[in-house]
């Protein structure tokens, strides 16, 4: 029995799928926040979901008890699909938001492919974010890659040459390639020394790049203003310490020299602790 549940299959025009998963692929929730932004701004409607039962070890990823009015409700890990018409571009949009599974990755990906085969998308775009040796004082780098060289050339992306551990995004892309579905991946670089739950700069950067691939136009002013406030908070926390300020300057110098092999940098653990303590104090006030 398939884990995929389709409430009503929409009739879409040459759709593009955008998908993001929380967990290993989603530093500071930047990717899932971007996907949720698209759902909200386009007024997307839910039409399908995955049953979580087979994909999670609930002793490791426990469900949450939530209040719905006066009732207590158990909230399970959600993997949901939404659709929206695109009034300004040639492609309708399907957005998938979910949680990286802990079990049965093959079946999880097969459920995605089952849905995609019903929609016949022209392109699938995954969103991700990773911790990197980059400064918060510079624009967020977003790398765009594709496994298929033809897709990379058509979309002006680089061909992925990555080797090493991967997450559900990497497994999904391999399955899409074997299925013959054109796929691209956008990854935002998030400063590794800022371990806050959200990073509006990275989210805005992903959305800016996504606009180009999906033929969308978003009003990002609210998100940009949040990013400016976030940067000011971080500046206040970091630059009170000469040692931390020097650490960030070294990251800036490395960034300004362009992408390269990372140099040996001091550990950022002390920086992380200072930023978290400051932000907790600010939000408590």
Beta strands, then each sheet from edge to edge (+ up, - down):
strand 1: 4-6
strand 2: 16-22
strand 3: 45-50
strand 4: 64-68
strand 5: 71-75
strand 6: 80-84
strand 7: 93-99
strand 8: 123-132
strand 9: 142-146
strand 10: 158-159
strand 11: 183-191
sheet 1: 1+ 3- 6+ 7- 2- 8- 11- 9+ 10+
sheet 2: 4+ 5-
end
